[in-house]
Amino acid sequence: MKPRIYLDTSVFGGYFDHEFAKFTIPFFELILAREFIILFSSLTRLELEPAPEKVKNLLKTIDIKLVEFIGLDDVSSNLANEYINQKVVGKTSLPDCQHIAMATVNEADFLVSWNFKHIVNVQRIHGFNSINLGFGHKVLDIRSPREFNHYEKD
């Protein structure tokens, strides 16, 4: 079974960013080679609306048959608010929390992001997953595209 991966908005922009392209382009090659199921959220769609056309066009290259569309439901919203209530991150990080909560509630195998301040951060990951476990969810594996550099199929 293919891993189910939630991509936050930073991954799409990273494809065209000099600092992140070195790892994001090979990661997208794995996506285009159909190695993963992509969880695509209503929040990511909303955040990509003002993006440059080249970013929007990158999204269109992903095979729609390998995409699961998900939204922010009450369970995800409550979980995101709990991350803030328990001070894993501050109130201004609500959208980041919503990404994590949607990935958690929809049982993603990985959440992939370039956001090292609020998401791909050991202390924050521990906080998110502590809350996830407390609410009966599984641990969410949070990574950057760099960590898929040597991805191998089973």
HELIX and SHEET records of a PDB file:
HELIX    1   1 THR A    9  GLY A   14  1                                   6    
HELIX    2   2 HIS A   18  LEU A   32  1                                  15    
HELIX    3   3 SER A   42  LEU A   48  1                                   7    
HELIX    4   4 GLU A   53  LYS A   60  1                                   8    
HELIX    5   5 ILE A   64  LEU A   66  5                                   3    
HELIX    6   6 ASP A   74  ASN A   85  1                                  12    
HELIX    7   7 LYS A   91  SER A   93  5                                   3    
HELIX    8   8 LEU A   94  VAL A  105  1                                  12    
HELIX    9   9 VAL A  122  GLY A  134  1                                  13    
HELIX   10  10 PRO A  145  PHE A  148  5                                   4    
SHEET    1   A 5 VAL A  67  ILE A  70  0                                        
SHEET    2   A 5 ILE A  37  SER A  41  1                                        
SHEET    3   A 5 ARG A   4  LEU A   7  1                                        
SHEET    4   A 5 PHE A 110  VAL A 112  1                                        
SHEET    5   A 5 ASP A 141  ARG A 143  1                                        
END                                                                             
